[in-house]
Amino acid sequence: MHILIVEDNALVASGVRAGLELHGFTCDVAPDAASARERMDGARHATPYAACVLDLGLPDGDGIALLRRWRAAAVDVPVLILTARGALEDKVAGFEGGGDDYLTKPFDLQELVLRLRALLRRAAGRASDRLALGDCEVRMDTAEVWRDGARVDVSRREWALLAALLQAHGRTLTPAQLHDSLYGFDLDVGSNTVNVHVHHLRRKLGADIIETVRGVGFRLGRSSA
Ligand code: CA
């Protein structure tokens, strides 16, 4: 799933990015408010981000002001505020500005991942991190797929593709949208790689796991919980 990290401290940004990517997320980093706005605007017309991790002290503005603007423009991407500001009035401003969760620095990466997953679960209207998908069980908490009591070996990209389709809630995603979910906006590896990952997932999990919608793209082929 595709996450936007808004963070001006390069060390924190790369740490968060590396940590989230280890857990199967795809990340874009915006180092200031202007590039965050640009990224979010671009994504709205292509592939909306699954969530945003937002720092408040940015070199060209305040994260809360940015968040208010997004909410006023009906951007409903779940936002987790990650900041050194730990006073109650800051948290009040964060939530009232449209934040969905709030974590103060210094923070534990595991807690950030847990909170992000909870946000994504709620955004997708799921009660559990373990989803039945035909004869497979998809475990969002450990980024694993199980079939017939055994773990299926899926690559990080294959996992990301499956997770993006699950998060899409039965909607059809175009190859370009899936490409962005897998690689972020900065990397262009060609849309045929999406077809290759779909092919591998079908081979490993059953041909009907992903349905081709002719001329449009792909969607989940089995009803999920
Ligand atoms: Ca900062």
Residues whose N, C-alpha, C, O or C-beta is under 5 A from the ligand:
A	BS01	CA	D8 D55 G57 L58
